[in-house]
């Protein structure tokens, strides 16, 4: 079994041959995807099985090439917290501050990113975004995959993997100026992220997830009438300068007059206000919905309309040849992000 202590340092940072199997644990579904080791991103295989069916997971893994796997845990198991600490705070001080918020941080692998400094010269502090995985959760997921015949080489979280699915949107000069609110929606929880270009500067987990519709809606999301391909001129900012129907992989939504729960609206508003306090000169340009819950496009449209931000549903299969028939739609965003991250390392 891989050493748990070393797992936390390899969150989407290595290169493997053949390409690893990307495995994303949702609330009740496990999605597996692998792409071929070629210059173009071509789908090798994509399968989804019930997370409770260990026999099906074993059969599914056996159908892929190789045994190496990169696993993303469920959003509900992710620890995420923003804290403010002195500029010279060491690892023990950061962990102590986190434990004061939630004791689970005491035995977790932690990744920290300094977002900005605050307080001026009189009382300077740094705002740190902390993302963690409990060691028990890591061990459990490694045991589950390795008992099914796989070899876990890295463990990551939807926060990083989902953002990597949109790397193709940030290839041109000026793309880093686009500020996106990403909402990864699962049945049990949602991960809210704000990114400047491809760099995540804010994250928050919502334990009460937006409602999702039936599995049939999940499978047939592309036929929903409220979806239209994103086109030139849909945003009055950096997105306007594109002269073709790009970026691929995003579908815009019509405005909606439907309501959303007050608790969800207040939680998302707090996220936006936190970002505004840190970066008053960077307004959010768009909201991108990913995850299984994003198949409910009417609900996504209601959320974006309530926030007053242009909304889009993700479909990363647009960047993976052959995936449109087997792994299309927002539910595959995290798995696709893992695949594309390692494809880039191998290029």
N, C-alpha and C positions, 0 to 999 in steps of 0.2 A: 504493500500500500504506500502511496506517496506520502512524504512527510508533510503533515498539515501545516507546520510552521513555515515551510517554504512555499506553500500554495499561494499565500497571500501576496507574494512578490511577483507572481507570474500571471497577472490578470491581463490577458491579451497582449503579451509582449514577446512571445517566442515564435519561431518558424519551424514547421514540421513538414515531412514528406513521407507518405502522401498527405494530402490535406486532412486535418483532423475532422472527426465527426462533431458537428455542433449540436449540443443537446440543451434544450431549454425546458425546464420544469415550470409548467403553469399550475394553476390551482388544482386541476384534475386531469390535465393532458400533458404528455411529454412529446415535444416536437424535435425531430432529428433531421439534420440536413448535412449534406456533404457536396462540395463542388470539386470538379476535376482540377488537377494541377496543370493548368494551361494558362497562357497569357490572357485569354478571354475567360470570363466567369461562366462556366457551363455547369449545370446541375448534374451531379452524379446520382443522387437519390434523396428523397425526402419522405419521411414517414411520421405519422402521429399515432400514438397509442395512449390508452388510459394509464395514468401514473400509478394506479393501484395494481395493475396487471403485470407482475414481474415476469411471467412467462412470455407475454407479448413483447416486453422490452428486450428480453434475451433474443427472441426470434428477429426482432427489428434490427438490433445491433449486428447480428450475424450477416445481414444482407448488405452491409456497407463494406468498403475496402479498408483494411487495416483495423486496428483496435483503439488507436489513440483518440481520446475524446476531450473536448473542452466543454465544460458544463456551466450553465447559468442557473442559479437557484431562483426560486419563486420570489416575486416582489415582497410577499408577506414575510419572508425570512430575512430580508435585507435590513440592516441597521443603517440609518442615515441621520445625521445631526449637524447643524451649523453651530459653531461655538466661537467665542472671542476670548483669546488668551494673549498674554504678553508676547512680544516679538521673539523673546529668547526662550519661550516655553519648550521643554524637552518632551520626549515621548511619555514619560510617566505623568507629567503635569497634564498633558492632553488627555490621557486615559482617565485620570482622576476626574477631570471636568466632565468627561462623557459619562462616567459611572454615576455621577451626581444626577444626570438626566435619566439614565436607564442602567440598571445593574448588569444587564447582558453584555455591555461593553467590556466588562471585566475579563471575560474569556473569549475574546474575538480577535480575528485578524483585522487590522484597521489600515485603511488607505486614507491619507490626508492630502488635501490640496489647499494651499493658501489662496483665497479668492481676492482679498484686498486688505489694506491696512486702514485703521480707523483711529480716531482720537486725537490726531494732530501731534505736535511735539510735546505737549504737556503730559499726555497719558496714552502713548502709542500702543495699539494692540493690532493683532491680525485676526481677520475672520477666516476660519478654517472650515471647509466642508469635509466632513468625516463620513466614510462609508465602511461598513464592517460586515463580517460574516462570523457568526458564532462558530467556534471550533467543533462543537458537537454537530452542528448542521453540516459542516464541511465533511466530517468523518462519515456521517450518515449517507450523504449523497455519493461519496466515493465508494462506500461499501455497496450501495445499491447498483451502481454502474459496474463495478468490478465483479460482483457476484453474477452479473449478466454477461460477463465475458469481455467487457471493455477495459481500457486503461486510461485513467483520468490523468491528464497532463497539466491541466489548469482549471481553476474554478473562478468564475466571474459573476457579475450581477447584471440584471437588465439595464441598469442605469448606463453602464459603459457600452454594453453590447448593442443596445438599441440606437444610441447615438452613432455608433460606427456604421450602422446600416445606411446612414445618410452621407457618408464620405463623398459620394459622387456629386453631392450638391455644393461642395465647397472646394471646387477646383480652380475657380477663376478669380482674378483680381477683384477685390471688393466683396467677395462672398463672406469674409470674416466680419463684415459690418452687419450682416443679417442676424437678428436676434429671434430665436425660436423658443416657444413654449412647447415642450413635448409632454404628452400625457399617455403613459403606458398603462392600459386598462385591463386588469384581470378580474376574475369573479370575486376574489377575496380582498384585493387591495389594488391600489393604483400608485404608480411612481410618477411624480411630477418633476420635470427637469426644465431648466432654462439654460440655453446654450448661446454663446456668442460665436457665431460660425460653428465650428466643430468642437469648441471647448465648453464643457459644462461648468457653469458658475453657480448653479443653485440646484438643490435636490431636496425633495420632501416626499415621504410616503403617506398616502391616505389609506387608512385601514378600512374605511367604508368605500367600496368601489362603486363607480357608476354602474347602473344596471346594464346587463347585456341581454340580447334577445335569444331566441332558440338556436340550437345547433344548425338548423336549416338556414337561418339567416347568416350564421357564421360562414357556411360553405358557399352561399350564393351572394356574397356581399357585392360583387361587381355589377350585379344586375339592378341594384338599388337605384331608382330614378333620381334621387337627390344628388348623385355623384356626377360630376362632369370633369373632364381632364383640365388640369391647370393650363392656362394660356397666357400669352404675353399681355401685360397691362393689368393683371389681376391685383397686384400690389403696387402702391405708389411709392416705391423705394428702389433698392438695388435690384429687386426682382424684375422691374420693368425693363431693364436694359437688355434682357435676353430677346433675341430676334427670332427664335424658334420656339416650338411648344415644349419647352423644358422649364424646370427640371422634370425628368421622368420620375415615376415612383410616388408622385403626390396627386391626389384628386381633390379638387375643391368641392365645397358644399354650398348649397343655397342657404340663405338666412332662414331662421326658424323663429316662430313666435311661441314655441313650446316652453314650458317652465322647467327648472331644475330644482332639486332640493336646496333649501336655504343653507344647510350645513356644507354642502359641496361648494356652493357659490362663495360662501364666506371663507372656506379653506383655500380655494384658488385665488381669491382676492388678496388674502394674506400673503400668499406666495408672490404674487405680482408686486405687492407693496414692499416686501422684503427686498426684492430685486431692485425696485425703483430707489429704495433708500441707499443701496450700495452703488448703483449705477444710474444716477438721475438723468443722464444724457442718452440713455439707451432704452428706447421704448421697444416693447415686444411687437415684432412685425407679423407673426403668424403663430398659430397653434397647430401642432401636428399630432394626430391621434394614432396610437399604435396599440398592439395587443388584441386579445380576443374580444374585449368589450368594445373596441372601435368598430366592430362589424355592425353595431347599432348606430348607423349613420345619422338617424333622426336625432338621437340623443347627443351625438357629437356636434351636430349642427346647432342644437339648443344651447350647448355649453359655449361654443364659440360666439354665438349671437349674443348670449348674456354677457360675455366678457367684452364684446365689441371688438373682437380680433378675428381676422380672416382665418378660417379653419380648413384643414386638409386631412384626409385620411391617407395613411401610408400604404404603399404596395411595393416593397423592395424587390419583388420578383421581376420588376421592370429592368433591373440591372443584372439579373442572372438568367442566362439563356436556358430555356427549357423549364424554368420554374413556374411559368404562367399557368400551366396545366396541373401542377402537382403541389405547389407551395405558394399560392397567390394570396394576397390579402394581408391586413395589418397584423394578424395573429402570428405571422412568420417573421416579424421584424427582428426580434432578438436573435433567433437562429441565423437569419441571413446576415446580421451584423457581425456575428462571430466568424462566419465563413468568409466574408469580405475582408475582415481584418487580417486573417491569416493568408488569404490570397495575396494581399498587398505585400506582406512580409516575404512571400515566396517569389514575387515578381522580380 
